C-alpha cells in the first residue's frame, strides 16, 4: 500500500470512527478487495485496527488510539491557511476559533514552512461581493449557522412580498454565493432555499434534526442553481448588435454572453452582428436591454419589441423639451 494511502486510511478511521470496507473503498477510490488488503497491511504495521461484526459493524481503531502525524508538505500547509478565509468565518461567528486554529497550525509547522505558508496567505485575498455592492452579512447568520452545525431544527420568521411568515425548518447547510448568504433547509418533504437577509428572526430549537442519508449540499446547490437559471430565462431574443454593443453584452451576464457567442452570425458591412440571447419576462428584460443603449436592436420576439416601444415612448414624453416660459417686463 502506498504511504499516502496508508496515512489517508489511518486518518479516516481516526476522524470517522467505524467505517465499512465499502465506505473506505469509496473514500480512497479503490476496490473493496483493495480496501480489505489495506486494512490488513495497516494492522500488520502495528496500528490497532479492529473489526466489528454484524449489522452496523465495520472497522475501527482501538479506543483512544491517536496518530501523531506532523509531516505537512509546503503545499498542504499553504492550502490549509488559504482555506481559513477570515471574511466568511467572521460572518458565521467563527472569527475567534478560526484565528486560534490558524495560530495552532502555524505553531505546529517547522520554521521554514511557517514563513512560506504565511507569505502565500498574505498574497491572497477573497472579496466575494460584486462591484458597486457591499457583501451582506445578516446579524441572524450565526444563529442559523449554529442550528446547522448542531443538527437542530430552526424556527424562523422571514419576509416575503405577501408579508412575514413563520416556519420550522431543518437546516441542511449554508451557502455563500456572490457575496450573499443562503440557507438550504428542509420543510416537510421539500428542500428550499432562503436568502439569509430575508430572515428577520431565528431561534434554534431543542429538537434534533435528522440529516437525510445521502444528501450532498454541493450537488444540491449546483442542481438548484441550474434549475433557477432555467426558470428565469423563459424566452430568447434575436438582437442586432454593433461592435460597441457587443462589448456591452457582458453587462447582461455570462449566460447571455455565452449564447450570443454560440449564435453569432458573420458581421454585416457596418460590423453589426445578429445573435440570440436568453431573456426573462418582457417587463424585466426591457430594463436589462436598455443597458446596451442604442448599440443594439431587438428583432424578435414581437412582445419584447412592443414592450421596448411602450417604454421608450413613455420616456420620450417625460423628457420632451418644453419651451422656456416667456419673461415679461414690468412697466412703470
PyMOL commands that set and color helices and strands:
alter all, ss='L'
color gray80, all
select helices_A, chain A and resi 3-16+21-28+32-44+74-83+86-91+95-108+111-122+141-150+196-198+217-232+243-252+254-263+282-295+302-318
alter helices_A, ss='H'
color red, helices_A
select strands_A, chain A and resi 49-52+58-61+152-160+163-177+180-187+190-195+199-208+235-241+273-279+296-300
alter strands_A, ss='S'
color yellow, strands_A
deselect
rebuild
show_as cartoon
